[in-house]
Amino acid sequence: MDSFRTRPETDFIRKADWEELFILSRHLKRDVEFYLEDLSFLNRLINKYSIWVNEDENAEDVNKIQFDLHKLIRKGKALVERLQDHMHRLTEILMKKGNTDPDDLRKRHESMEKEMSQFLNSYRRNRKEVFRISEKVIGSENLSDKL
């Protein structure tokens, strides 16, 4: 798994107290929300400037990256919802309410970290593809004159 937060040890999730897991979850949620804002911004830029794309091949490329952006945004929003639910369960444990299974909660946390890592990798690949296609389209369509 990719590491996006430095941890003091490899079995951190099993040894961390609930407050530490809550703080880590909050950081993960904020990170995903930032990435979603960035993806939404890229999507708005593509929507705004795609009207000047004339070549069929370029239009297909732009449509594909828009589709991929929408798909990634949906995944990110679903991850934020799961992180929010996870934080709610952690809060219940911290307040000694509810009957959440601690082992299950730690497994869910580990699963969400893996999902976050996958999301981050997809995010990075998507950004590279958006920039690659944008550069290609701007060069071949002479859009730099219109921008």
RAPELIN-V481014 format. One record per run of one state. SS is the DSSP state (H for helix, E for strand, L for the rest). FROM is the first residue (numbers start at 1). TO is the last residue. If there is no record, write none. Layout:
BEGIN
<<SS FROM TO> <SS FROM TO>>
END
This chain:
BEGIN
<<L 1 11> <H 12 15> <L 16 17> <H 18 52> <L 53 55> <H 56 94> <L 95 101> <H 102 141> <L 142 142> <H 143 145> <L 146 147>>
END
